[in-house]
Amino acid sequence: TQAPVNVTVTGAAGQIGYALLFRIASGQLLGQDKPVRLRLLEIPQAVKAAEGTALELEDGAFPLLAGIDIFDDAKQAFEGTNVALLVGARPRTKGMERGDLLEANGGIFKPQGEAINAGAADDVKVLVVGNPANTNALIAKAHAPDVPAERFTAMTRLDHNRAIAQLAKKLGVPVTEVKKMTIWGNHSATQYPDIFNAEVNGTSAAEAVGDQAWLENEFIPRVAKRGAEIIEARGASSAASAANAAIDHIYNWVNGTPEGDWVSMGVPSDGSYGVPEGLISSFPVVCRDGSYEIVQGLEINDFSRAKIDASVAELSEERDAVRKLGLV
Ligand code: NAX
């Protein structure tokens, strides 16, 4: 049998953590042949709640779950970790300015980047879920100079999955018929879900829709503001769907993307599509053998160009703001 893969989950006692941990334990993160050892990180006040979740995980008698350890210290939590899911973050509270939010999150993601740099396994893969996800990933990356930069990623897979679902619904097709969806830019309201490069039943999704007004006035805002729609309906933010997207992100990164399709990931830009190098921006990527590549050569029309540029401008502003704070 294989040695267990160490998976660290921060914010383990939160609502995404609760939905995520059972799916990891059941083998859905990495595959049914891979035992996992969970390392949970929480703030001291939430350790007891994380211990409660660990009791329930034990009660699942999951064949692939080799052990659970709980920490309130980042250095220990990331020791030997192969997969790091950075879910815990400081939410924006009433009256908080963007600068305050970035600074508070810097206080979390800087030490976590340092801890990953100091102790994680050589093959560590990092996914930042906690918002502002792209910029939090940028901060963590900046403090882990010994870890290859491309191992720091941010989650836009929930947006990607939402876009697939909305498009499939509009066209009355199963979600499996929608391929090559792309989310560009920031995981924020400026994100751009691109259907011009997407395919439905092997033909252009934009042509199949044939309705620019629907695209501009319904589809794009619906996907970008879906988080608010969920809060309005559920009285709490997306949790199970976010956990599902985190599972999808890591599963594809580790096990590859299907032939003839791609996924969206927030990854450090190499300058592709005019996105300034180093910014963590969402791109279409293909995964193979445990690594990913940005899909090259896609046609970007004027409409898409303007949308991508606006979201990337927001990412540049966030980077400038954390630079000013000395966080990157
Ligand atoms: P919760 O507030 O339920 O849980 C967050 C947990 O993180 C809490 O238990 C808290 O104690 C813990 N925490 C705080 N600081 C920590 C630290 N320094 N180390 C370890 N743990 C820490 O939030 P939840 O609904 O689970 O959401 C978690 C994050 O995901 C939020 O930042 C949220 O905005 C973000 N989301 C990101 C999404 C994405 O697509 N990228 C979608 C869903 C979600 O909104």
Boltz pocket constraint, residues with backbone or C-beta under 6 A from the ligand:
constraints:
  - pocket:
      binder: B
      contacts: [[A, 10], [A, 11], [A, 12], [A, 13], [A, 14], [A, 15], [A, 16], [A, 17], [A, 41], [A, 42], [A, 43], [A, 46], [A, 87], [A, 88], [A, 89], [A, 90], [A, 91], [A, 108], [A, 128], [A, 129], [A, 130], [A, 131], [A, 132], [A, 133], [A, 155], [A, 156], [A, 157], [A, 158], [A, 159], [A, 187], [A, 227], [A, 237], [A, 238], [A, 239], [A, 242]]
      max_distance: 6.0
